[in-house]
């Protein structure tokens, strides 16, 4: 089989934060692949390692985090082997990111124009005047009117939605191959959320970049993403197409997530089903499945051994002993026949 | 901006009036008088002196006379320094203090800011701890001790520097160091914590994600945000240092405004006390206005109204 080329190819990534309290195992054997132009959603609760995974593609692991195993490949670069100086050439150019809170992600003491032009001047051969023109173009592209005037304004003079548009303009300035969106709409109000997501999809169509969408909003991933990776306690517990995840969830955690979404058409007396229990203490992760102590169908083996990945279809896999058990029983039945 | 400055000037005039009035009456309530020195003065001589300077008149009349003169920019004669006016004393003594203080401020700023930033960027490492140690010591050690130690070693023991006066450039070294020690340490600490705060901000992460180099992100993105608390401190600091430190001027025998001010109080030289107090008040107000303007220049979110 010919080796297919992936835009992002993370293999068995292990990443830990070495804090005074001990080693926090943020990523435990994470493997994620993404094709060019694909939209991948990463969902999971706070601390599940979604952002850490995405940041490691840019080599942006915050101190005291350290990659301790596995490989991270992006667009043909071995990110895990590159130094700060080489990484700088990729950041903002081949891969860029928009953050959760547009209110604090822009520097308050420089104008919008200055901050957009900065990234253009850094990565392209354009001079100041050309960069200025390009910045104007970008603002128009992200749907901001009166670009000439806006370029002279400071972040505090713009609304949250506008600022997120500016962040997108900065991110797309050098036409990257991959746009990482780290909960890009969490800090915005609902109508603006929809606008921003629509804008992102529209720009994706125009520019053809891949998008890695980090979120805990399942509604967002359902409508936008080709593939979804569900993360729990520093592991990808289930991966599949949007249909796989929403219609045939296999992992108990994914099922729990889906049950905890409020539904508009259900009867009013039906209560939401939360996932009971607390997230795992990442300082002392359990040796078995990290979800075991919150899982309603927990078996003996779950507490003891980490479940391996089971392929459910070409596009769908999950790590859960229940699937293994089901497969085993199916095979036995077939054997008896 | 123009409106703001006009407003501040009007406010300054009101402040000057209040400061002048308060000082006038408080000083008159304090027991003692300018001509009650150690040397016995005959009652006749004392009366003659008081009459000469108008001190025999009722307080209200003295007050109106003084305020009238003040309005014309006349701070009156010194009671103790024969034949010299207060205007004249301030005009000759202030430049001496201002020169020393100015040098100390430049040192405090240009050493304190880089030192604090450097410590912040090497947080938790040995160099950070060393800078913290020295800046804490610099804040804790009073200037009379540091000046005395400097003088003892550099002049008395090793004979490297002259111990008093301001006759040669070398004379400036010790008093300027002694003056700058405390503010340098303070600015270093201020800058360190402010820099640490800024480094944790989201926009610093954005800069990194754009591919901006660390050096550039420090100078362009961090410094301008982190310097604000230092600028705030710089206002009162400049006023304090440029109007002279009594202790350091005494120790190094420097004819500055600081020793003049304290001398005037102990000898009840009313016009000189009034003059220096009003001068100091005006100086502080002016500096605060400058700091406010600087603030608006550095941070566009601040609007002067």
HADDOCK unambig.tbl for C-alpha pairs under 7 A between the chains (distance, minus, plus):
assign (segid A and resid 88 and name CA) (segid B and resid 211 and name CA) 4.28 0.50 0.50
assign (segid A and resid 88 and name CA) (segid B and resid 212 and name CA) 6.81 0.50 0.50
assign (segid A and resid 89 and name CA) (segid B and resid 211 and name CA) 6.26 0.50 0.50
assign (segid A and resid 91 and name CA) (segid B and resid 209 and name CA) 5.56 0.50 0.50
assign (segid A and resid 91 and name CA) (segid B and resid 210 and name CA) 5.46 0.50 0.50
assign (segid A and resid 91 and name CA) (segid B and resid 211 and name CA) 4.77 0.50 0.50
assign (segid A and resid 92 and name CA) (segid B and resid 209 and name CA) 6.04 0.50 0.50
assign (segid A and resid 92 and name CA) (segid B and resid 210 and name CA) 4.14 0.50 0.50
assign (segid A and resid 92 and name CA) (segid B and resid 211 and name CA) 5.64 0.50 0.50
assign (segid A and resid 96 and name CA) (segid B and resid 209 and name CA) 6.65 0.50 0.50
assign (segid A and resid 96 and name CA) (segid B and resid 210 and name CA) 6.98 0.50 0.50
assign (segid A and resid 97 and name CA) (segid B and resid 209 and name CA) 6.89 0.50 0.50
assign (segid A and resid 104 and name CA) (segid B and resid 202 and name CA) 5.65 0.50 0.50
assign (segid A and resid 104 and name CA) (segid B and resid 203 and name CA) 6.24 0.50 0.50
assign (segid A and resid 105 and name CA) (segid B and resid 202 and name CA) 4.80 0.50 0.50
assign (segid A and resid 105 and name CA) (segid B and resid 203 and name CA) 4.31 0.50 0.50
assign (segid A and resid 105 and name CA) (segid B and resid 206 and name CA) 6.15 0.50 0.50
assign (segid A and resid 106 and name CA) (segid B and resid 203 and name CA) 5.03 0.50 0.50
assign (segid A and resid 107 and name CA) (segid B and resid 203 and name CA) 5.20 0.50 0.50
assign (segid A and resid 107 and name CA) (segid B and resid 221 and name CA) 6.91 0.50 0.50
assign (segid A and resid 109 and name CA) (segid B and resid 299 and name CA) 5.47 0.50 0.50
assign (segid A and resid 109 and name CA) (segid B and resid 300 and name CA) 5.95 0.50 0.50
assign (segid A and resid 119 and name CA) (segid B and resid 210 and name CA) 6.02 0.50 0.50
assign (segid A and resid 156 and name CA) (segid B and resid 301 and name CA) 6.85 0.50 0.50
